[in-house]
Each structure stands twice: as structure tokens, then as C-alpha cells.
Amino acid sequence: MVLPFVHTLFGDRQRPNPEEHARGWVAEFIWFRIAAEMHVHPERVLRSLEGPSFHATEPGGDGLAIWQRTNDAVLTFCLWEIKNHVGISALSDTVSRAYQQLDTRATEYLAKFTAVQAVARVDPEVDEVYARLVDLWVDNSDRSGAGVAVATHAQLAPSRCFSTMHNHFPGRTGPGQLEGIVVAIADFVTFTRDVRERVWTAL
Amino acid sequence: MDRALGLDTLQEALGTHPESERPLPTAEQLQELLGNTEARLFLNQQVLPDDLLRTAWYLHGVASADTAATDYTPARQRRAFAVSAHIFDLASLSDERPDADRLKFAFAAEVGYHRSEAEPNAMAVARRLDALIRTDVDLLDHWSTLAVQAGVALLGLEPARLHTRLSEWRRQLRRLAATIGVDDLTTTMFGPTFCVVEGVDSLMRFLTRGDRDELNRARERFIIAVTVPEGRGDHNARWVAAHLRFLSDEMDAGSVWTLLPPGIPNSARQAFTLTTPPVLTLWQPQRELLVNTSTEPDSEERKNAGSGQAGSALDPSVRRLVLSVPTSSGKTLLAQLLMVAHLATASTGVCYVTPLRSLGREVHRSLARRLRIMAREVAREEPDFGLPEELAMVLGTLGGNSPAITGVTEASVQPDVAIMTPERLALALREDASAVLDRFGLFVFDEAHLIGERSRGFLLESILALLHWRTRDTDHRIALLSAAMGNAGQLVSWLDVEGGARLLESQWRGPRRLHAIFSTDIDWTSRKVETVAARGAQAHLTRRLRYPTYGVVRLRPAEHQPLTVRTTEAIGETCFRTRADGISGRQAEPSQSTSFYRMLAHVVRYVAHAGPVLVIRSTRRDAMHMAEAVAENLPDREAARPLADLARARLGAEHPLVSVLAKGVAYHHAGLPVELQEAIEEGIRDDALQFLVATSTLTEGVNLPVRTVVLAAIPYEGQPPDQQLVGARLINAMGRAGRATRESEGWIILARAAAPSSTDFDLLEPDEIDLQVRSRLADEAALEAVAAFEDALRAGEDAIVAAQGALADFVSYLWFVLAAEEDLERVGEAADPAGAFAATLAYTQLDPNTRERFERVVLAISDAYVASAPERRRWWARAGTSIASARLLDDLAGEIVAAVLAVSDTEVSELADPLPAVSLLERVSVFQRLLQLSEAPRQRVQVDPAELIRRWMAGQSLPQIADALLVDIPDDSLRIELLVDTVRDFCEYYLSWTLGALLDQVNSRLAKANVPDERRLCPQLPVFVRHGVASAEAIDLLTSGLRSRELAYRISEAARSEKTGLDDMRPWLGRMGLAGWRQRFAATAADLLDLLEYCRTRGANVLRQLLSDGVVTVTVDLIQKSPTSEEEPYAAHGRSSGNNEESQDTGADSGAGDPAFVRPVPGDPRPAPLAVFLADSTMDAPVAGIPASLHAEIQAVLDTGLDIDCHLAGNQLTLRLVKEIPE
């Protein structure tokens, strides 16, 4: 009964999806949980969160968080690109690729959500942000932010990360306009396989 | 120039932005990016810069935003959709990108096109991406793109194709639900995709059948797809659903279900949605027609737009309508809407008039399909000339009504639409104008700008004037259509009746255009020097310099500055002769240089990568040579082989057309047989041909869209003005570029054998003055003729006889008006010829002084009419010639009567036969004397007319006649060409016309003299001369849509040898079936389609009955299972197919029998016979054949894409509409 659901994310034992896909999906899911848990923050409140796509292979723009600043009640958003890093190359390469994809594919991701929200209408304040997403993004409005999250092995986790992010998004200089998360898991590859195995046990 | 990419449009779409480090392109930069991309596409390089794509998504975001939540104006959003659609369209072209990306781009492009009123481009995108819409893979292997596929397929608006796909997708989704153990998938992660597929299915059901419950269901499904919590991670499906939610409203508003006025029955709507090509939503000009045709922006009508019938041009109060819309904007559909709406609401028929016979045939075919669903028929084709009774006499159908009015057809079915040339309508009016007006309530004149044409323009004007004049106070409606009327407003004023005239003028068209100029460029830095042995005047020029010459194409997309591309290799040489020093005395040497057209041929071949190419040349010779140059080095093209075979059969193996056709190249001009011309046109439309080179005559009227039009018609001295590529001809030629619904862009290349100039692109903008429709009476020649007329009057001469040119036509028009008045017992002062003059276009265009001079001409004509003998003057009007010629014909008739009376009693029975009749006419020198009349066409070659007629009526092929009569002309191509010209001008046109008039008078006189009926001179002769056959059976076939004279002849001979009479022709042919027609008559695919239409049971109404009753039963031919039989298993066996219309019923016990389905027999060449297969049988063999008489009807049912449940019980096949697809 659950086979179709599992199949689409992980494949099955006979025909597993590529591990890269599974890691990507796990990384996005972890980010989604972290973002959801951070819904209350001293400086902002989470008003809406768009989670990862069911189709993990789609590049560029993996998550969208709409916040309300506590000081002036203005709604802002942050567009997230989520990556996983397990190889021997430098983590900075993965992060750089994330910057680039976010930059080139942001308008696509945002435009689609604008279209969806025009039908899904929730509340006028949030709707206003959705309706103006692409303009806020291309104009580097202080209501727009970029975020990159990377899930990796604990031993690959750097002490410093995202230090050049401002060079890739030079217009976003305000507080909270650039965000980064590194999720360090002891053995990310094994962890992903473990997740997949546990899911497969339901078959 | 494509205004969609103008700077203003781009600026408005982009909006204004603060300075930033990563800005969007400015309007200028965006225009340049697009221009460069378009230029690369021309070179077949599909590269799209990331910046362009980023901008497209930005614009898509702006356009898609909830208007209530932003300050974006609707105009900006519309432009943003338009520009983004253009970019996404380009992006979807690249086959280097992943399929998933291309599908997304395609859907975004389609949405943008739909929401910026460029629907045909959306359909074109869907057709191009068709291969990415999959039903042959497991659902879970492509469900990430399934919703996008469904969206792309929906917006392609091809219901039958979509239906097949939806059936499979829905079946897979149901299986998935069963696997998961749920009733439906809505509240699973598959919910959005599931809801999109279901919503698309419902929306398509609404669009095809008008079921508003389905529309509401579609809307609900799309909203659920967007909002269902379990599906939030299916971003693409939600995106698709969101757009389809908006589009469902827009498609509803643009559908025939909403737009056609409420009083029109649903069958009229189904005539558009359930026939081929399906029309599910209307385009902008069509919406304008139905909603509001006022040109006043603040008019009450515009304010009331959308509220029922307010402002609709279909309103009966709109008695005069002028539609001026470009080619590729759905002009044909506009006409069809008018006609169908009229038939659905009025008790009178429709007369559609086109000066172009092939356009008439095309309209006939497409309209017949639409009308069938309304249980209406189109009248058979009647010859332009020959009096109306003649055809009826041939076919033995002369009844109470005049056949010119009713159209000759089966007694049981009254045709509702007659398609005529102006000549045919003029003839019918002369015969009985009142009967014409009783029969038809709507007259549609297509290609109305031809009023200004030199040879036939005034005929068209005079018909319009007459109808306008006679229907001032009646409910009759007249509509004029054209793609090239620069003064449409003036035409509206001309036809206005108490404010009841409307103008619909639009510049809207689907595919955008890219303009280009081709020229050559000599490389002066590189040359070869040869020493030549010179003699004569050039003896001193002993050196030849050969310079490599390159092709240069300047491209201008939108308002962009032209971009220049140059061929990478030389495409020819340019040669000069000089003295021995290689410098002095330089003279161009064209005989050694590569011809310009040969260099152009390289570019023509190159641009074919994007689609078919039409090249326009000035002369027939030019067209042939160009085609040969294009065909050089091309491989044989399999798809073109049937066409080459047809040409070989009709023209002989040595004819130059045969060899180029084999390579997918054709040339087309009036010197080819009509049958072949139409086959070539069809070949371009269905992609069997890649290249067509034609003279400019082709571009008028015929629906012949291509990807690229190359204008290479170099004007020559003495070229007739009507053949020059200016004004309406230029507009029409350029209008062929870009096939609406098949591609979103067309290219127009102007070939210039001159140095490039900055004004070259201006040549693609026709002069306003050239687009003015001017009466022929208002031109210089007519004014000179008026002066001559006045001189003759002053000199006391017979001015009526002396009238020349358009003035002679005017005299004939007034003469006819006076005769028609006399029919109504209005003679002398009671008649109103001045009113008939005031009804002409000329009257509105002449200055007051000239108008007064014409009024004096009118008085003179009236006086001459009254002074003539009553019997003779009325017949002169009926003849349709000038009055001078009518008098001569009248005299000639007297001589023929004497000759007929002199025939001995023993030979009198032969007079009714065509060949003895020709001999008698020959004895009175009729043919020589007819050739001396002013109306006689110019003879390009001397041929004995009687001998030509004999051979022509005997069914000889064109090569046979040419070989016999034009033996002195050695060139195969020229010989055939001259014969085709002669046959067309004399047999099909002039002689059938004048013989018709003459024999009518001869036999009338014989009747009035109480001469016994058997002493009549073959009244059918003009019809036989027109069609080139001499039997009723062949005439029946040819006037029922069969295009091939030779096939008609073969069939009629076979029928006669088997003693099959006219009444039994249809069942006799039907029993043979497609296989029999192929085998016995060597029928081509086009012939087979014609024969299927011929054999179709009139009034069978299978589809109509299915739609109204939900079920219909037909009798099929069970296949006799005989293992030894070598006969085609699915051919009819004559057991039951004779009168199938009688065996139809409403299927009281339908549903009984074995589940079955109907499809074409696999493996048979197209068109394949339709056969019945049992659904639960493992055998892939048919159990019954669909009789030929029902083939077209059943095919029409299959083409609808409706869910049909079939059961076979004995030889009764029951078809039932089903709401839901079976599990």
C-alpha cells in the first residue's frame, strides 16, 4: 500500500533510486524540520513555510520561509537552497554551486509560488508577499533573503562557512538577508541509508 | 514587424526597478537578447542565455500574481505574459535541455500565450512538444512531470488526441489508487497530479460538449490540487493547477458555449467543437465578432459586451458586415461562424462567394464537416457557366425549383449552403434574381478586395451592388471578408443601410514574424584569373576574373536593428571580363556568373530546417527553374513519392515536375492541371513537400500556410499590374508565413538582387494606396471609355455596342438591372437604373462631375433598352456577355436554328448527343465566330476548338491531347502548360459559357416555334465541355467533389460496362470499398477521400443522432470467414450495406451484443477502411467492415474524441455515448 509513496522518494530494494536523490531528499527534510522548529524567534515569527518538493532532483530553490519581523511587523521572505555534501571535494564547492543555482533559478521557484498563491489565498498580508516575490527578489529588497543549507558528515563540517555569500548576493546587506545552515551528521551517508532502510521495512 | 517585442511593450512588462548589483535587463537589452536569440534560431542554433530565462520567470511571476494583492495593472500583466511566453517558447525548442525543463517551459509559454490572446501560438507549442507527452511509461516513472504534461496537452486543444491520453492516465491513476487502497488519490501525495488530470478531463468535456457541471468540477479539482495539504510538496502540479484554474474561466469566456448567442441551438456549437479541426475556444477577432464589432471604444455596445447578444455581428439587425482581418487570424472560421449561426436561426440558406475556385473547394470540404453535425448539407459544385438547367438535365434531376438556386442534389436533402464563384452567382441572378433572394438570406463574399482586380473586379462589384440594391428593404445580410482592404471603412459606408452596417477590423494574428533580406556579397579580395580565347566584339577582353560570392541575410526581429549573417562558404561566382592587364575594360559576364536565383536556392534549402518554404516568383519559367535549383543535390523524399507518381501519371514521366516532386520540391502555377495544383497544395499542408515555388497567383485566397515565405518575384517590363507583388498580393503572400496552431513564428525573406539599402525592409510594408479597394469604374481606362461613349452618343452612333472594357461591363450590369425590373413589370420611367448605379462602389468613389457623366450613361442605356425589341433585350441580359456580343450570339442562334431544322428526320436523334452536336456547330462555323467576340480569351497557341472539345469530352489525358494537337511544340513542359491554359480558358471557361448561352437561345427558339422536342441541340453540351467528360455518371462524380476528371471517366466507363445507372452509382461504388477503388481504378489517397464523400449516405446523421439520443445503431458488413478467400477481409460483401440509412435506428435494444470497438484496419495505407473488432478477442482481425457509405459518418464520430461504447449484435453495431470511461 505504501509502495507508491516510497517508490517515488527512494525506489524499492530491487530498483533503488540513486543515493544522491535520497540524500538530497533527506537533507531537504532535515532543513524543513529545523525551519519549522524555529518558527518563533526573538526578532521574527514564521508565517508560512513551503517545504521541499516531492521531486528531489529538481534544482534551484528548495524552500521558502515567510517571516514577520517583530520590530515593525513587516513580512519578509527567505528563499533556501539545500544541498548535501559527502564527496571528497571541498564543501565550499558545494556551497558555491548552491549560490549559483539559487541566483539563476530563484525567479522560477518564486514565480511558481506566486501563481499558486493567487489561487490558494490564505491571508491578505501573506498573499501580498507571495504576489510580489519576484519583484522583491530582483530588486534586492530588504524584505527578501537568501539562504543556503548543507547537510554533511560531521567530519566535513567546516569551522567557517558561507563567508563569501555576500559576494554572490551583493545587494542583500541588511540583517537577516543572508542565512546559512550546516547540518552535521556523524555519517550522513549511513544515516541516509538507514532512513531508507527503515522506510523500506514498511513495504 | 512584431509589435509584441516593441520597446514600449517590453518596458511596460518589465516595470521600473531601483539600481542593483544584479539587475534585470533593460527593455533595450532584452530586445537585443531576444533579437540575437531569434537570429540564432534562424541559423538553427538553439541557445538561450540564462539571463533571458531568469527574466522570463520574473515576468511570469509578475503576470501570475494575484491582482488584488499587488499594484500590477492588468495591462502590464498581459504584456508580461506575452513577453515571457515568447521567451519560454524559444527555451522549449532546445532538445539539449532535459525533457522536464522543456515541458515546464512549454506550459509556461502556453499559459502566457493564452493569457495574452495568442492562443494559436499555445497550440503550436503543444504540437511541437507532442513527443514528450507520454502514455507508454509507467505512471510512477514520470509522475513528477505528469501534471505538466496534462497541462501542455490540454492547451494544445486537440480533444481526440487528449482523450486517448487522458483515458490511459486515468486508468493508471485508478490502478494506483487501488494499489494504495484508497477510493481516489486526492488526499495523498499524488493528489495534485491526480486532480490536475481529472480537472483537465472535466474541462475538456465542458469545452467539447458544453456541460457546465463538468466546468465546475474542473474548477473544484484545480483548487483542491493547489490546496490539498498532503500534496504541498508537488510544486509543479500545484503550479499547473493554479494556472488552469484561471484558464478555466478564460476558456469558458472564450468558448463557443458562452460566446454564441443564446438563441443558437447546441448543435451549432457542436458543429465547431466536435468536428475537425475542433474549435474549442475562439480567437480575438472571432470574439470581437460575437461580442462587439463597434470601432467606437466608448460605444454602448462595447460597454454591453458579453451580455448576451448585445453588439454581436450575428444579430439579424446587422445586415451588412465588413470583416478586415489578417491571414492566419481565423478568417475562415469567422465566415463559418456567420454561416452556421445564420443556418441555426434563419429559415433561408447561405450563399458563399469566392472568386477562387480552389478556395471554394476547400471551404466546401471544411464546412461540410461542420454542417453534417447539424444535419445540414452543402450543395454540390456547379460549373461557372452553362445555364442552370443543363446540369440538372444531365443528372435527370430537373424539378420544380431552379437547380441554380437549390443546388442539384438528392431530392430528399435540401442543401443549405451553396458555394459559388461570382460567375456562378451572376448566372443564377440573371436566370431568376428573385428566386436567388428567396433561397438565400446571407451572402458571404470572401476575398472581397478582388473588387479592384482588373479582369473580374467589376463583375464582383456589380453582383454586390445588385444584391445591395435589391435588399435595401429586406432582411437579407451581406458580409465581405478580406485580409487586405485598406479602406474597409469606405466599403462599410458603401453598403450601409440605415446604420445596419458594421466593420470588424483587426491586425491581430497568431504567429509573429521575422523579416529578412537576402542579398549577395562579392569577395573582391579573392579571385581566379583565366585566359579566354575571345572573339568578335569582346576579342580584346581576354581575361576572365572569377570572384567568389557569398550569401548575406539581414535579419530584423521586432524593432531590433538588423543583424547580418553571412554564409560560411561561397554560394556562387561573379565573373567579369577584362583586357589582358586584368584591370581595364572590365565588363560583367552574366553568362558565366552564378544566377541570383541559384544562389538564393542555397538559402531556401537552409531555412527548411524550420518547416516548409514557399518561394514566390514572377513567371512560370522562373518558378520551374527555381524549383529545379532547389531540388539539386536533395535526396529523394519518401513522403513525396505518391505526388511524383500522380504527376507522372497525369503529365508523363519526362515532365520536369516529376523529378523535382520526387525530392519534395514542387512548382505551382496556372499552367498545371487543377487536380495536380490541388494535390501539391495538399502536399505542402501535410508536409509531404518541403518546398513550393509558385507564381503570385497562388498566394490569393488558398489556405497555404508555410514556415517561410521567400519573395523572389523580380518585376519585369510589361508585367500585368494584377500579377505584381504589391498591395493585397504582397499582404497575402507575406500572410502565408507562419502556420497558425502549428508554429508560433513565420519568416519572410525578401530576395534583393541589388546593393543592400537601409530602406530594404520598407519594401515589406505595402503602400497604403496599393491596399485601397477601388472600383474599376473609377480608374483612368474607364473614364476614357466614358469619353468614347459620350463621343459615340454625340455622333449618333450605337454607343452601347461601342462600349469598351469596364464600361461595357457597366452597360451589361445596367442592362440586366433593366431586364430584372421588367420582370417585375417596371419598364421605362418605372424602372430605377439610377438606384442600381447609386448602389455601386463606384458611385461612392467618383467625384461629382464624373458621377454626373455616368448618370448620363445610365440614361442612354435606359433609352437603348426601351428602344430594343422586348424579347431580344431580355435575352441579351441573360447571356451574361457584353450587349454587343449578346446581339451577335442572338444572330448566331438564328443560324444554328436553321441548321437544326435542316437536319434530316433520320439523323435528328443524334442531335441530343454531344459529338454530333459539335459537328453541327462546326458546320455553322460557330467556334471560329465565338473566338472573335470581345470576351474571347487570348489564344496562346492555335488549336482547332472542335477537335479539342471532342478529345476533351472523350476523356483523353492531357498528355494525349497535347501530343495530338500541339505536336509542333517539342518542350514537354511547355506543351502541357499551353494545353492546360487552352483547356482552362476555352473549355472550362469561355466555350462552356458562350455555348451555354447560345444553346439556351437555340432551344428556346425551337420550343417557341413548336418544333418537336426531339429536335433539340444537346442542351448538356456546355456541361460536358466544362468538365471534359460526356456521361451523366462522370458529371455526377465531378460535381459531387471528385477532383480527378480521369478517375471520373474511368469509373463512369466501368459503370456503363456493368450497366450501372446513375441512381445505382453510390451503392455500386460503395460495395467495392477502398480496396476495390485502389485496385480497379488506381485511385490515389485524395481520390479515395473524394469517393468516400461521394458514397456517403446523405442525411445519415449518425453523429447527430448519437449526440441527441446518446445512442445510434448502424448496419455493418459482417466478414465472411472463408479461409480460401483472398478478398480483403474487411471489404464490404454486399450482403447488407445497400441502404444503411434505413437500418439506422435509435437502438431500442442497444447495449446487447459483444463489446467491440471501431478503428482503421492496421497496416492498410491511409485512408484505411474502418472495421469493427471485438474487444475481448485475442484475434487482431476485424469481424465486420464499416460500409463505405458510412465511413465518413463513423470517422466523424471517432474524430470527436468522445467516449463511445460499442456493441456488435449480428450485423448491428450500436454506439453509445458514455459519461465515464470504463474501468
Contacts between the chains, C-beta under 8 A, distances in Angstrom:
chain1	res1	chain2	res2	distance
A	1	B	179	7.2
A	1	B	180	5.4
A	1	B	181	4.9
A	2	B	180	7.7
A	3	B	179	6.9
A	4	B	140	6.1
A	4	B	176	5.8
A	4	B	179	6.2
A	4	B	180	5.8
A	4	B	190	7.2
A	5	B	180	7.9
A	5	B	188	7.4
A	5	B	189	6.0
A	7	B	140	5.3
A	8	B	140	6.1
A	8	B	143	6.8
A	8	B	144	7.8
A	8	B	189	7.4
A	50	B	232	7.3
A	50	B	235	7.9
A	51	B	232	6.4
A	51	B	233	5.9
A	52	B	233	6.3
A	53	B	233	5.5
A	53	B	234	7.3
A	53	B	235	4.9
A	53	B	236	7.8
A	54	B	144	7.4
A	54	B	189	5.9
A	54	B	233	4.1
A	54	B	234	5.3
A	55	B	144	4.0
A	55	B	234	7.7
A	55	B	235	7.9
A	55	B	236	7.3
A	57	B	144	7.8
A	58	B	100	7.6
A	58	B	144	7.7
A	58	B	235	7.8
A	58	B	236	7.8
A	103	B	22	7.2
A	104	B	50	5.3
A	104	B	53	7.8
A	104	B	54	6.2
A	106	B	54	8.0
A	107	B	54	5.3
A	107	B	55	7.8
A	107	B	57	3.7
A	107	B	58	4.6
A	107	B	60	8.0
A	107	B	61	6.3
A	108	B	53	7.9
A	108	B	57	4.2
A	110	B	57	7.7
A	110	B	61	5.8
A	111	B	57	4.7
A	111	B	58	7.0
A	111	B	60	4.5
A	111	B	61	3.2
A	111	B	64	6.3
A	112	B	235	6.0
A	112	B	236	7.4
A	112	B	238	8.0
A	112	B	239	4.2
A	113	B	235	7.8
A	114	B	61	4.6
A	114	B	64	5.1
A	114	B	65	5.2
A	114	B	66	7.9
A	115	B	60	7.6
A	115	B	61	7.7
A	115	B	64	3.7
A	115	B	239	5.5
A	115	B	242	4.6
A	115	B	243	5.9
A	116	B	226	5.7
A	116	B	235	7.7
A	116	B	238	4.8
A	116	B	239	5.8
A	116	B	242	4.7
A	117	B	66	6.6
A	118	B	64	6.1
A	118	B	65	6.3
A	118	B	66	3.9
A	118	B	69	8.0
A	118	B	242	6.2
A	118	B	246	7.5
A	119	B	222	7.4
A	119	B	223	6.3
A	119	B	226	4.7
A	119	B	227	7.8
A	119	B	241	7.4
A	119	B	242	4.3
A	119	B	245	5.0
A	119	B	246	7.5
A	120	B	226	4.9
A	120	B	227	5.4
A	120	B	238	7.9
A	120	B	242	7.4
A	121	B	66	6.8
A	124	B	69	6.9
A	127	B	66	5.9
A	127	B	68	7.7
A	127	B	69	4.5
A	128	B	69	4.7
A	128	B	70	7.3
A	130	B	65	7.9
A	130	B	66	7.4
A	130	B	69	7.3
A	131	B	65	4.1
A	131	B	66	4.8
A	131	B	69	3.7
A	131	B	70	4.4
A	132	B	65	7.1
A	132	B	69	7.6
A	132	B	70	5.8
A	133	B	61	6.3
A	134	B	57	7.3
A	134	B	58	4.9
A	134	B	61	3.3
A	134	B	62	6.2
A	135	B	15	7.5
A	135	B	17	7.9
A	135	B	61	7.8
A	135	B	62	6.9
A	138	B	17	6.6
A	138	B	20	7.4
A	138	B	22	7.4
A	138	B	23	7.4
A	138	B	24	5.5
A	138	B	58	5.8
A	139	B	17	5.4
A	139	B	18	5.7
A	139	B	20	6.2
A	140	B	20	4.8
A	140	B	21	7.3
A	140	B	22	7.3
A	169	B	22	7.9
A	170	B	21	4.3
A	170	B	22	7.4
A	171	B	20	4.9
A	171	B	21	4.8
A	171	B	22	6.4
